[in-house]
């Protein structure tokens, strides 16, 4: 069986194309329902996201290290490429079509497990930028602590003992933290494409570090 591998979206973006390939064009019924969530939020009838102040939680801003990685030359990033055909999903990649229509998402990404330490595959952690490994290690420890705090608050809010939800998703031994940095190269027809299509995360918690570009984010997933 021959497996078709999508080209890197960054390569398409930098090639000078004026029209995106048909595989990246979303269906008309989907396009009509897509809006700018930041503009919608300003309207009274738009989605209102509650803000919860967690001022006691301190963390490093790890976005800069991820952005530096995607600014590297393509050949450098390809050293950390994944191999989805063989089941190796961790590393640098582009989304393959996963629906009958064969549509693709306008994004490249870097994905790997960051916690617990004994389950890390350090061979796919970028050596450039030089601060990527220490920044990610420190960030994972702080985020793991944050996951415990949020699961504890949710447990108490549900009338359960404080550590119940964390125990149900695996506890300190089995709860995994996986990081995905989404990268959306400039698109010549942004009104026709989506960086990430509608989906449901399979994780217990998803932490999103947003840079205020619609559909562009750095996410961490906690799952048992």
KELUMVEX-336311 format. One record per residue: residue number from 1; residue in one letter; x, y, z of N, C-alpha, C in turn. Coordinates in steps of 0.02 Angstrom, whole numbers, plus 50000, padded with zeros to 5 digits. Last residue first. Example, Ala and Ser with C-alpha at 12.3 -4.5 7.8 and 13.67 -1.06 7.14 Angstrom:
2
> num residu n.xx n.yy n.zz ca.xx ca.yy ca.zz c.xx c.yy c.zz
> 2 s 50642 49888 50354 50684 49947 50357 50645 50002 50394
> 1 a 50660 49716 50390 50615 49775 50390 50660 49835 50390
This chain:
224
> num residu n.xx n.yy n.zz ca.xx ca.yy ca.zz c.xx c.yy c.zz
> 224 x 49762 50524 51547 49781 50465 51583 49791 50406 51536
> 223 x 49827 50685 51500 49783 50628 51490 49809 50568 51528
> 222 x 49842 50849 51457 49852 50802 51513 49802 50746 51504
> 221 x 49924 50946 51338 49869 50902 51352 49887 50854 51409
> 220 x 49953 51108 51284 49978 51053 51324 49918 51011 51344
> 219 x 49984 51212 51141 49940 51177 51187 49975 51120 51223
> 218 x 49987 51363 51066 50033 51314 51095 49991 51278 51147
> 217 x 49905 51422 50916 49916 51414 50987 49970 51363 51003
> 216 x 49788 51494 50814 49860 51484 50821 49876 51478 50895
> 215 x 49657 51531 50794 49675 51461 50781 49750 51447 50786
> 214 x 49696 51700 50774 49643 51650 50774 49669 51581 50751
> 213 x 49821 51755 50880 49807 51742 50809 49754 51688 50806
> 212 x 49853 51762 51014 49801 51807 50988 49794 51806 50912
> 211 x 49929 51661 51059 49964 51723 51040 49918 51772 51004
> 210 x 49895 51556 51201 49874 51587 51139 49914 51650 51124
> 209 x 49904 51404 51263 49941 51467 51269 49933 51503 51203
> 208 x 49795 51294 51338 49811 51329 51276 49845 51396 51291
> 207 x 49779 51136 51403 49802 51204 51419 49823 51237 51354
> 206 x 49658 51018 51433 49698 51049 51380 49715 51120 51401
> 205 x 49627 50865 51517 49634 50937 51519 49674 50960 51459
> 204 x 49609 50736 51467 49570 50757 51525 49570 50833 51531
> 203 x 49597 50719 51285 49632 50725 51349 49585 50746 51405
> 202 x 49545 50720 51162 49535 50658 51200 49568 50661 51269
> 201 x 49455 50856 51092 49516 50830 51123 49500 50768 51163
> 200 x 49368 50861 50943 49361 50852 51015 49426 50823 51043
> 199 x 49357 50985 50813 49377 50921 50840 49363 50919 50915
> 198 x 49365 51077 50663 49327 51061 50723 49345 50991 50748
> 197 x 49537 51100 50606 49465 51090 50597 49431 51074 50663
> 196 x 49656 51223 50604 49634 51163 50639 49559 51157 50631
> 195 x 49663 51316 50499 49724 51289 50529 49709 51223 50564
> 194 x 49571 51315 50348 49570 51313 50421 49637 51285 50446
> 193 x 49530 51419 50204 49565 51365 50240 49554 51369 50315
> 192 x 49477 51529 50143 49456 51463 50118 49483 51405 50159
> 191 x 49531 51644 50190 49459 51638 50196 49433 51569 50175
> 190 x 49665 51641 50154 49646 51621 50223 49571 51612 50232
> 189 x 49752 51621 50033 49679 51623 50034 49652 51601 50103
> 188 x 49887 51615 50064 49865 51662 50013 49789 51669 50009
> 187 x 49946 51611 50230 49903 51578 50181 49879 51629 50129
> 186 x 50092 51587 50324 50048 51634 50290 50011 51599 50234
> 185 x 50083 51441 50434 50117 51486 50386 50066 51531 50351
> 184 x 50056 51403 50590 50014 51418 50532 50050 51466 50486
> 183 x 50089 51279 50705 50120 51332 50665 50080 51341 50602
> 182 x 50070 51222 50870 50041 51230 50803 50073 51289 50768
> 181 x 50143 51112 50973 50150 51182 50951 50123 51186 50880
> 180 x 50095 51010 51102 50089 51020 51030 50094 51094 51015
> 179 x 50141 50895 51228 50144 50964 51203 50137 50965 51127
> 178 x 50072 50801 51358 50096 50803 51290 50091 50874 51263
> 177 x 50084 50718 51507 50081 50785 51478 50111 50782 51408
> 176 x 49992 50589 51588 50042 50610 51538 50030 50682 51518
> 175 x 49977 50496 51734 49951 50554 51697 50007 50582 51652
> 174 x 50039 50395 51808 50014 50380 51741 49988 50440 51702
> 173 x 50087 50446 51932 50125 50396 51894 50104 50390 51821
> 172 x 49997 50536 51987 50064 50560 51970 50102 50511 51926
> 171 x 49839 50482 51911 49883 50504 51965 49952 50526 51941
> 170 x 49742 50437 51821 49807 50405 51823 49854 50426 51878
> 169 x 49619 50491 51830 49654 50498 51765 49725 50472 51768
> 168 x 49581 50468 51961 49543 50435 51908 49578 50439 51840
> 167 x 49666 50554 52032 49673 50481 52040 49640 50445 51982
> 166 x 49611 50675 51995 49680 50660 51975 49693 50585 51980
> 165 x 49485 50664 52057 49490 50667 51984 49561 50650 51960
> 164 x 49521 50658 52200 49484 50606 52165 49494 50607 52089
> 163 x 49581 50741 52292 49624 50708 52243 49588 50658 52199
> 162 x 49473 50792 52374 49515 50836 52333 49555 50801 52279
> 161 x 49317 50705 52358 49378 50719 52394 49428 50752 52346
> 160 x 49180 50799 52283 49221 50740 52292 49281 50757 52336
> 159 x 49099 50902 52240 49082 50870 52303 49122 50807 52317
> 158 x 49140 50968 52132 49092 50915 52120 49073 50878 52183
> 157 x 49234 51052 52184 49173 51082 52157 49119 51031 52143
> 156 x 49335 50961 52212 49299 50992 52268 49233 51022 52244
> 155 x 49373 50933 52079 49350 50880 52123 49308 50909 52181
> 154 x 49417 51058 52034 49359 51027 52002 49330 50972 52046
> 153 x 49529 51074 52117 49473 51122 52121 49410 51092 52091
> 152 x 49607 50966 52071 49586 50969 52141 49526 51015 52150
> 151 x 49630 51001 51940 49593 50940 51953 49567 50938 52025
> 150 x 49708 51116 51964 49643 51122 51931 49601 51060 51943
> 149 x 49821 51061 52031 49780 51112 52063 49711 51116 52031
> 148 x 49872 50971 51935 49850 50947 52001 49803 50997 52034
> 147 x 49906 51063 51835 49856 51011 51822 49828 50984 51887
> 146 x 50008 51134 51898 49945 51168 51882 49889 51118 51869
> 145 x 50106 51036 51901 50080 51062 51964 50013 51097 51954
> 144 x 50129 51027 51765 50105 50968 51801 50075 50988 51868
> 143 x 50180 51153 51741 50114 51137 51714 50085 51074 51748
> 142 x 50303 51144 51803 50255 51193 51827 50185 51177 51803
> 141 x 50360 51042 51725 50353 51033 51797 50301 51081 51825
> 140 x 50360 51100 51599 50321 51040 51610 50310 51028 51684
> 139 x 50449 51207 51612 50378 51221 51600 50335 51160 51615
> 138 x 50570 51140 51625 50545 51181 51680 50470 51194 51673
> 137 x 50575 51078 51498 50578 51038 51559 50549 51078 51618
> 136 x 50573 51189 51413 50517 51141 51411 50516 51098 51473
> 135 x 50694 51250 51446 50632 51287 51454 50572 51240 51456
> 134 x 50790 51150 51414 50781 51172 51484 50715 51209 51495
> 133 x 50758 51136 51270 50754 51080 51318 50746 51105 51390
> 132 x 50776 51267 51214 50713 51230 51207 50706 51176 51261
> 131 x 50890 51339 51211 50852 51343 51273 50787 51303 51270
> 130 x 50942 51325 51084 50978 51292 51139 50938 51293 51204
> 129 x 50816 51290 50958 50859 51334 50997 50887 51300 51059
> 128 x 50906 51143 50939 50905 51213 50922 50833 51237 50922
> 127 x 50876 51018 50973 50937 51045 51003 50944 51119 50988
> 126 x 50712 50956 51003 50758 50998 50963 50818 51021 51003
> 125 x 50685 50788 51042 50683 50856 51068 50733 50899 51031
> 124 x 50700 50660 51001 50662 50704 50956 50654 50774 50984
> 123 x 50770 50597 51100 50801 50599 51033 50763 50645 50985
> 122 x 50700 50589 51217 50741 50649 51207 50773 50652 51138
> 121 x 50554 50545 51256 50600 50523 51204 50643 50583 51185
> 120 x 50495 50517 51423 50516 50562 51370 50562 50528 51320
> 119 x 50466 50442 51531 50432 50423 51469 50451 50469 51410
> 118 x 50526 50496 51641 50550 50430 51619 50517 50406 51555
> 117 x 50455 50617 51664 50522 50618 51636 50544 50551 51608
> 116 x 50280 50610 51614 50336 50610 51661 50404 50601 51627
> 115 x 50305 50743 51497 50303 50722 51567 50260 50660 51573
> 114 x 50306 50765 51361 50355 50801 51401 50355 50781 51475
> 113 x 50288 50703 51197 50273 50694 51268 50327 50728 51309
> 112 x 50260 50813 51055 50296 50761 51091 50274 50759 51165
> 111 x 50254 50898 50902 50217 50864 50954 50261 50813 50989
> 110 x 50234 51034 50797 50283 50994 50832 50249 50965 50893
> 109 x 50162 51066 50633 50162 51064 50706 50222 51026 50732
> 108 x 50076 51161 50509 50129 51115 50528 50130 51115 50604
> 107 x 49919 51189 50425 49963 51194 50483 50019 51143 50480
> 106 x 49782 51184 50364 49838 51228 50346 49881 51239 50408
> 105 x 49727 51015 50338 49728 51076 50379 49790 51117 50361
> 104 x 49639 50935 50202 49697 50945 50244 49691 51011 50283
> 103 x 49523 50809 50148 49541 50878 50161 49599 50883 50211
> 102 x 49465 50690 50107 49536 50700 50096 49560 50770 50109
> 101 x 49338 50649 50131 49347 50699 50078 49421 50713 50063
> 100 x 49346 50564 50239 49332 50536 50173 49345 50585 50117
> 99 x 49487 50610 50342 49416 50605 50327 49407 50583 50255
> 98 x 49615 50645 50370 49586 50592 50411 49511 50587 50400
> 97 x 49768 50689 50295 49695 50688 50288 49667 50630 50329
> 96 x 49894 50738 50414 49871 50699 50357 49795 50700 50354
> 95 x 49978 50885 50463 49920 50841 50472 49903 50804 50408
> 94 x 50154 50872 50479 50097 50906 50450 50039 50857 50454
> 93 x 50288 50880 50605 50246 50851 50552 50195 50898 50524
> 92 x 50406 50828 50723 50385 50881 50677 50345 50851 50621
> 91 x 50349 50718 50858 50398 50752 50817 50367 50806 50773
> 90 x 50251 50569 50867 50289 50622 50900 50340 50652 50852
> 89 x 50201 50462 50797 50167 50527 50790 50204 50584 50823
> 88 x 50230 50325 50718 50271 50370 50758 50242 50441 50749
> 87 x 50162 50243 50631 50134 50251 50698 50175 50296 50743
> 86 x 50205 50241 50504 50228 50186 50546 50203 50192 50618
> 85 x 50148 50358 50456 50131 50294 50423 50151 50234 50466
> 84 x 50207 50462 50526 50139 50442 50544 50120 50374 50513
> 83 x 50343 50502 50586 50328 50454 50532 50259 50425 50547
> 82 x 50415 50668 50612 50382 50606 50633 50371 50560 50573
> 81 x 50573 50753 50610 50509 50735 50578 50481 50670 50607
> 80 x 50687 50815 50647 50644 50792 50701 50575 50770 50674
> 79 x 50746 50859 50534 50784 50811 50574 50741 50780 50629
> 78 x 50666 50959 50486 50653 50891 50462 50694 50838 50499
> 77 x 50724 51075 50536 50663 51049 50568 50649 50977 50548
> 76 x 50829 51087 50446 50844 51077 50517 50783 51049 50553
> 75 x 50765 51108 50325 50806 51047 50333 50823 51034 50405
> 74 x 50704 51234 50346 50664 51173 50340 50704 51110 50352
> 73 x 50781 51337 50473 50775 51313 50404 50737 51247 50402
> 72 x 50677 51402 50609 50736 51368 50584 50726 51349 50511
> 71 x 50560 51448 50658 50598 51495 50617 50662 51464 50589
> 70 x 50518 51349 50742 50486 51353 50676 50518 51404 50630
> 69 x 50599 51379 50854 50607 51316 50819 50577 51321 50748
> 68 x 50547 51501 50897 50615 51499 50870 50627 51435 50831
> 67 x 50425 51460 50950 50426 51503 50890 50494 51501 50857
> 66 x 50468 51389 51063 50433 51355 51010 50434 51394 50945
> 65 x 50524 51495 51141 50567 51439 51120 50535 51401 51062
> 64 x 50408 51575 51160 50465 51601 51122 50509 51545 51098
> 63 x 50320 51501 51243 50302 51513 51174 50363 51532 51132
> 62 x 50343 51490 51376 50379 51443 51334 50365 51454 51260
> 61 x 50360 51584 51507 50329 51591 51442 50368 51550 51392
> 60 x 50347 51494 51661 50387 51527 51611 50348 51532 51546
> 59 x 50230 51527 51795 50258 51484 51742 50298 51526 51694
> 58 x 50140 51517 51947 50192 51550 51908 50218 51501 51856
> 57 x 49990 51543 52027 50027 51496 51985 50077 51535 51942
> 56 x 49921 51640 52089 49972 51607 52129 50013 51557 52088
> 55 x 49823 51681 52002 49882 51723 52011 49938 51690 52051
> 54 x 49716 51637 51922 49760 51589 51956 49827 51624 51969
> 53 x 49555 51686 51894 49621 51712 51912 49661 51659 51951
> 52 x 49460 51648 51757 49474 51627 51826 49546 51646 51842
> 51 x 49338 51707 51651 49408 51712 51670 49416 51694 51744
> 50 x 49227 51634 51530 49241 51658 51598 49315 51658 51613
> 49 x 49187 51691 51373 49230 51643 51408 49246 51670 51477
> 48 x 49050 51701 51276 49083 51734 51332 49122 51682 51372
> 47 x 49010 51720 51107 49030 51674 51161 49069 51711 51215
> 46 x 48894 51859 51077 48948 51813 51061 48966 51769 51119
> 45 x 48805 51954 51110 48777 51888 51095 48831 51837 51079
> 44 x 48885 52065 51127 48848 52039 51185 48823 51969 51173
> 43 x 49045 52055 51051 48973 52065 51045 48939 52035 51106
> 42 x 49172 52014 51071 49158 52083 51087 49083 52098 51085
> 41 x 49175 51886 51022 49174 51893 51094 49157 51965 51116
> 40 x 49188 51905 50886 49125 51881 50912 49119 51893 50987
> 39 x 49322 51940 50876 49272 51990 50861 49204 51970 50889
> 38 x 49378 51819 50912 49395 51878 50951 49345 51935 50938
> 37 x 49333 51729 50817 49309 51721 50886 49324 51783 50928
> 36 x 49274 51759 50665 49331 51778 50706 49309 51778 50779
> 35 x 49191 51613 50595 49197 51683 50611 49261 51697 50650
> 34 x 49113 51498 50491 49175 51517 50523 49177 51592 50534
> 33 x 49006 51461 50418 48996 51462 50490 49059 51483 50528
> 32 x 49043 51458 50287 48994 51508 50306 48984 51513 50381
> 31 x 49129 51347 50283 49156 51414 50277 49108 51467 50301
> 30 x 49042 51240 50286 49086 51251 50343 49113 51322 50343
> 29 x 48980 51246 50165 48938 51250 50225 48979 51262 50288
> 28 x 49090 51228 50079 49056 51292 50082 49014 51300 50145
> 27 x 49235 51144 50149 49169 51143 50116 49133 51210 50127
> 26 x 49401 51216 50128 49348 51187 50169 49282 51188 50131
> 25 x 49546 51174 50044 49486 51215 50042 49430 51181 50080
> 24 x 49651 51088 50035 49650 51132 50093 49587 51175 50096
> 23 x 49641 51022 49916 49636 50981 49976 49631 51024 50040
> 22 x 49667 51115 49817 49597 51101 49833 49590 51061 49898
> 21 x 49799 51229 49863 49775 51166 49833 49705 51149 49858
> 20 x 49775 51408 49850 49793 51349 49889 49766 51286 49855
> 19 x 49850 51524 49742 49790 51487 49760 49811 51424 49797
> 18 x 49976 51572 49727 49923 51621 49736 49858 51589 49757
> 17 x 50137 51522 49789 50072 51506 49759 50021 51561 49774
> 16 x 50263 51536 49841 50236 51591 49801 50170 51576 49768
> 15 x 50318 51450 49930 50329 51436 49859 50303 51491 49813
> 14 x 50287 51465 50062 50345 51501 50037 50359 51492 49963
> 13 x 50175 51380 50075 50169 51452 50089 50226 51492 50058
> 12 x 50229 51254 50050 50178 51282 50005 50174 51357 50012
> 11 x 50313 51246 50161 50342 51243 50093 50293 51271 50042
> 10 x 50222 51248 50266 50270 51303 50259 50301 51305 50190
> 9 x 50162 51126 50251 50123 51186 50235 50169 51246 50226
> 8 x 50245 50993 50175 50244 51040 50231 50206 51102 50209
> 7 x 50134 50880 50087 50193 50923 50091 50188 50968 50152
> 6 x 50075 50722 50148 50062 50792 50130 50126 50832 50133
> 5 x 50098 50566 50077 50119 50612 50130 50109 50683 50107
> 4 x 50014 50418 50048 50025 50486 50023 50041 50533 50081
> 3 x 50072 50255 50039 50046 50307 50083 50064 50376 50055
> 2 x 50028 50110 49957 50066 50171 49952 50033 50225 49995
> 1 x 50042 49940 50000 50000 50000 50000 50044 50062 50000
